[in-house]
Each structure stands twice: as structure tokens, then as C-alpha cells.
Amino acid sequence: MAEAKKGVVRIPVPPRKQKAEDSARQEAVRAEAHLPETESRGVHMLMTEAVQAKRDPMTVPLIGLLLAFLVISLIVQMLIAFS
């Protein structure tokens, strides 16, 4: 017989509180992550809020320009070598 499909699991999420309480809760979660009997560290890392680092906006274009020049110079070297 075909098994009955189960519904979507709903996880209750408490409403957001003040920053001081959030930081205290995050410290408690980090303290739990260091205990050996808890689940794997990956689960706790997914639940923590990652702080976005401010990046230089010119980094990606400069890397792209560098790669373009490297590819062009490689093509020129190949043309010289096989001509």
C-alpha cells in the first residue's frame, strides 16, 4: 500500500527581542556548541547570524581585469611559441 504523505513540518520561532537579549542567547548557543555531547558544530553555525564584512567595491573588477590580461598574455605567448 502507498504510504500517506506527511504535511510540512512547522517549526515555531519565537519573536525577535532586544539586541542585548539576542546577544546573550547567541553566547549561550556558542557555549553549547563547545560541549562535546551536543550535535555537530555545523548545525549551530547555520543558526548563528553571520556578520557581513564590508568589502572594497573595486576588488572584483580589479581581479577580473587581472585575469583578462593574464588570458590575453597567455594567448599571445602561445601564438609566438607556435608561429
C-alpha positions in Angstrom: 0.0 0.0 0.0 1.1 3.5 -0.6 2.0 5.5 2.4 0.1 8.6 3.3 2.0 11.8 2.6 3.0 13.8 5.6 2.4 17.5 5.8 5.1 20.2 6.0 6.8 20.4 9.4 6.3 23.8 11.0 9.0 25.0 13.5 7.8 27.6 16.0 10.1 30.6 16.0 9.9 33.0 19.0 9.6 36.7 18.1 12.7 38.8 18.0 13.7 40.5 21.2 16.1 43.3 22.0 19.7 43.2 20.9 21.0 42.6 24.4 18.9 39.6 24.9 19.8 38.3 21.4 23.5 38.6 22.1 23.0 36.8 25.4 21.2 34.0 23.6 23.9 33.8 21.0 26.5 33.5 23.6 24.5 30.7 25.2 24.3 28.9 21.9 28.1 29.3 21.4 28.7 27.9 24.8 26.5 24.9 24.0 28.5 24.3 20.7 31.7 23.7 22.7 30.2 20.9 24.8 31.2 17.5 23.4 27.8 15.9 23.9 25.9 18.3 21.7 25.2 17.8 18.0 27.7 18.6 15.3 29.1 22.2 15.1 27.7 22.7 11.6 24.1 22.9 12.9 25.0 25.6 15.3 26.9 27.5 12.7 24.0 27.6 10.4 21.8 29.1 13.1 24.1 31.9 14.1 23.8 35.2 12.4 26.8 35.9 10.1 28.2 39.4 10.2 28.6 40.7 6.7 32.1 42.1 6.2 32.5 45.3 4.4 34.4 44.7 1.2 36.2 47.0 -1.1 33.9 47.5 -4.2 36.9 47.6 -6.6 38.3 44.2 -5.6 36.2 42.1 -8.0 36.7 44.4 -11.1 40.4 44.5 -10.4 40.6 40.7 -10.2 38.6 40.4 -13.4 40.9 42.9 -15.2 44.0 40.9 -14.0 42.5 37.7 -15.2 41.7 39.2 -18.6 45.3 40.4 -19.0 46.6 37.0 -18.0 44.5 35.2 -20.5 45.4 37.7 -23.3 49.1 37.3 -22.4 48.8 33.5 -22.5 47.2 33.7 -25.9 50.0 36.0 -27.2 52.6 33.7 -25.8 51.0 30.6 -27.4 50.8 32.5 -30.8 54.5 33.4 -30.5 55.6 29.9 -29.5 53.7 28.1 -32.2 54.3 30.5 -35.1 
